[in-house]
Every structure is written in structure tokens, then in C-alpha cells.
Amino acid sequence: IAELEHEKRGAEDKLNLPANRDTRDKSRFLNTLIARKAFSWTQVFAELEKLMPARVHVVSIRPDFTPNNQLQIHLYAIGDTREKANDLVRQLEKSPAFRSPQVREEKDDNGQGSSGQSGGVQFVIVADYIPETEKPQAATKPEPDIKAEQKGGQ
């Protein structure tokens, strides 16, 4: 580990040289773009569909990266009560796709919504997101050797 740490420091020192800073910055920028492009909205919504308590509505989702490059989801939602936010956090905790969910913001909206209904409670839940990796494909039967079958039939 010490040898790898030493090698890592040496590589970082090279990247931090004035002549290499532009390349380093472009590399970081491109790597971030690639990571963002790989984010699957479909997968996130499929996971949330399984976990969402009744009468909780997602207003928006914002993916973000932590300084250590961990994908984090900021989930803005609205529910009838504060307990709905807690229910959603409990559901997220049970899911293998989300880690350390926390209610970060909460706002009681006592006013009337645009539909004339009570606004309920707005909340922001932040959780680390670990997308499901591709499942290995089931083993397929090998295709028969057509030439061997033709020889047997002649």
C-alpha cells in the first residue's frame, strides 16, 4: 500500500506541474462528463418506483458527484405529512441501490397548491447512489454443429 501511495503521489506531482495542469484539468472535466453520461435516468426511476410510498410525489432529481467521485442523488419530493419523508428514507435504506439516505431539507407548505389542495410537506432527501451493474447473461446452449449433423445424414 505504501508503494502504491508513493507512486500515486509521484503521478499527482507530475500532473500538478505547470506544463501539465491544462491536460489534468481537461482530463478531469472529460472524466466527469463521461460519468454523467453513464448515469441512467431509467434505472433510477425504476428503483424509485418500487420504493415510493403512497401519496409521495417526486418533484425533481438532481444527480451530483461528491469530491471522492461517489454518485449522489438529491431527491426533491412532496408528501402529505412529514412521516411520508421518513417512510421514503426507510425504503431507501432497504434498497441496495441507495446508501445513507438523509432528509436534508424540509418545508411545511400550509398554502394551497395549484390544484386547490393542501401543499403538504416538501422535502429533500440526499443519498449515495450505487447503480446496479449489468447482470451476467444466462448461459446459452451452444449452437449445434451443422456440418457434423449434415455428415451424419448423408
N, C-alpha and C positions, 0 to 999 in steps of 0.2 A: 504494500500500500504506500509506504514511504517513497519507494522508487517511482511509482506512478504519480504521486503528488509532485515530486520533483520534476518529472517530465512535463506534467501539466503546467506547473509554474513557468518552466522554460518556454513552452509554447505560448502561454499568455504574455510573457515578456516580449517575445518576438512580435506578436500581434499588436502590442501596445507601442511599438516603435513608431515614431512619426511617419516613416515611409510606408508603414503597413496599416495605419489607422483607417484609411479610406477603405481598404479591402476588408478589414474587420467589420466596419460599420455596414458595408454593403452585404456582407455575408450574414450578419445578424438580422438585417432587415429582410433579406430573401428567405432565411430560415423561418422567420416569424410568419411571412406571407404563406409559405408552404404549409406550415402548421395550421394556420387559419383556414386555408383552402381544404384541408383534410377533415375539418370539422363537419360532421353530418347532422344537419338540422333534422332530417327524417328520423335518425336514430334517437336523438334527444326527445323529440315529440312522442315517439313510440314508447320510450321509457316512462315519460311523464303521464301518458295516457293510462298506463297500468297503475300509477301511484296516486293520481289526483283524487282527493276526497270530493264528495258531492258538494255542490254549490261553492266551489272554488274555481276561479277563472284566471287563467294566465293572461296578463296584460302585455308583458314583453319578456324576452330572454336576451341577455347580453353575455356572450362568451368573452372571456378575458384570460390572459396568461399571468401567472404570478411571477415574481422575479426568478424563481427557480424553474420556470418553464412548465409549471403544472397548469393544466386547463381548469378554469374556474367558471362556474355558471352563476350569473346574477339573475334570479328569477323574480320578476315583479308580478304580484298576483293580488287578487281581491277576493275576500270571502265574507260570509255573513257575520262571523264572530272571530275573536282572537284565537279561540280554540281551533278553528279551521287551519290557521297557520301552524299551530303546534301539531295537528294531525298530519299535515303535509310533511313537516320536519321528521316526524316519527316514521312516516312511509319512506322518505328519502334515506333515512338511516338504515332501513332494512334492505335497500337496494344495493347490489354490488357496483352499480354504475356511479353512485354518489358517495362522497366521503365528507365527514364533518359538516353537515348542513347546520346553518345557524340563521335565526331571524336577525337581520342587521338593522332593519328599519320597520317601524310600524306607525300607521296613521289611522286614527279612527275618523271615518268620514260620516258625520252625522247629517250631512246635507242630502238633498235629493239628487239622484243620478239623472242622466238624460232621459231615461225611461220612466221617471217618476217614482222609482223605487229607492229605498234607502241605500246609500252607497256602501255600507258595511265597513270592513276593515281592510285597508291596503297594507301590504307588507312586502318586504324584500328579503328573500332567502338567498344566501350565498353558500355554495357547496363546491368542493372539488369534483370534477367530472372525469371519470375514467371510462372512455368509450369501450364497448365490448369489442374485443378483437375478433377477426374472422374465425368462424368455427371451421375446424377441419372438415373437408368433404368426406362423406361416407365412402368407404371403399367400394369401388365399382367392379363388376365382374369383368375379367379380361375378355376381350373380344375373341371369338373363335378363329382359329387359323383356317381361313377359307381355302388355301392351297392344299392343306392336309385333308380337308373334307372332300375336295374335288378329286384328289388322288384315290381316296377310298371308294368313291362312287364309280370310277372308270373301270 
